Amino acid sequence: MSGLKILVVDDDPDVALLVKTVLERRAGAAVTVAHDAPQALERARASRPDVVVTDIEMPGASGVDLLSDIRREFPGVPVLVMTAHVSVDYAVSALRAQADEFLTKPLDNTQLVEAVTRLAAEARTRGPGRRPETVLAVGAHPDDVEIGVGGILAAHAAAGDTVTILTLSRGARGGDADSRQFESLAAAELLGARLFLKDLVDTEITNSGQTVRLIEEVVREVLPTVVYTHTSNDRHQDHRAVSEATVVATRSVATVACYQSPSATIDFRPTRFVRIDDFLERKFDLLACFDSQVASRDYLARDFVAATARYWTRFGGGRAVEPLEIVRESTELAHSYERLRLEN
């Protein structure tokens, strides 16, 4: 990839020189070297690199600290973290700080070049200022998240974001649990999402204890940057409980937002209105997967879903909108919903 600019950060001059030489010779890159985090930030501001390759252990600020600073100042720049210590703790720390790649030393030169060129190509495809999100949508029952944020999830998937759905019960009170399980799997497959389907008792989900632990387990595995869940302003006790448990279990996640369900009350007060003009048809397709429910649930009817999405356009514009109550929101994602719409 011609014109590639790389910033290499390592306190060991020999390692830095080796990585620089490999990337210059094999990737044809222009490589800038820094030996600590403050120097790296200064050189990043001057060179505007396409990719940052950084060691994780350095005197003073660590590579993970540098990663956080890079994310704040250069949100669209991918970061590859490397370390000589093969440790799960190091990997988790780097990934929690949203590293794009994690390699151990001694580095495999071919793997290094492949990772750097791939990250740069993906970043250029996405365009400036946007890196992929890791999205987790949490619902009490099968079809909850598809009703609430099916269009938004489709937009995330189309933009290259990773989407995971966590459903905490199999919905046995609302139909046959086996059928609803297969329907959930079909919807997740259509969306290209990963599905976690738990087995809490329908209508008896609590807002603490096991519910919180189940959500925390998935959060630790998925490491989401964005979480969607039920609003607490809802008549259904399971929805309220899942909302409250999710807010507790995702306390380390930068962005958490609550979606509307058919049982939401008039106290549901959204402040973010996400246009899904290009993804309303995909939402219809997702909801059609829940065939056992469509015949008996008016709120799954195509005209009802379309009318709801149309109603919220009075606040969000366009032809179709999904509303969100924001619990907390990162600065980057605050501008991301419009880009999601424009890019697709």
Secondary structure, DSSP 8 states (H G I E B T S, - for coil): -TT-EEEEE-S-HHHHHHHHHHHHHHH--EEEEESSHHHHHHHHHHH--SEEEEES--SSS-HHHHHHHHHHH-TT--EEEEESS--HHHHHHHHHTT-SEEEESS--HHHHHHHHHHHHHHHHHH-TT----EEEEEESSTTHHHHHHHHHHHHHHHTT-EEEEEEEE--GGGS-HHHHHHHHHHHHHHHT-EEEEEEE-TT---SSTHHHHHHHHHHHHH--SEEEEE-SSBSSHHHHHHHHHHHHHTTT-SEEEEE--TTB-TT----EEEE-GGGHHHHHHHHHT-HHHHTT-GGGSHHHHHHHHHHTHHHH-SS-EEEEEEEE--HHHHTHHHHHHHH-
